[in-house]
């Protein structure tokens, strides 16, 4: 189970905020440190599950040294948060496709904001859903 560094921030008259430098879109808070940690675990798990559903890669945890090298992160207190998800493991595969089809996939994916893997995942899920109705 991967562990990511969360940064806890506390201003006067505020809850304990938590952010994750490896996941810029995650921010949560708790009324005390225990609540902040619990909320951080929940937010991290939810975010990672969303990335998996979208076929997006999960970043590798950064080191404490690299996170604290950013002066903006030095105001936070670092904690380790386990990535507790029920998300299936992402597996690298080798697929053979005609070159012209791969080029079309890449163009479509880029135009519509997908990675190649994300697009292929969504296309496969859609095809399987469509075939269930037949």
ABEGO torsion letter per residue (X at the ends): XBBBBBBBBBBBGBBBBBBBAABAABBBBBABAAAAAAAAAAAAAAAAAAAAAAGBBBBBBBBAAAAAABAAAAABBBBBBBBBBABBBBBBBBBBBBAAAAAAAAAAAAAAGBBAAAAAAAAAAAAAAAAAAX
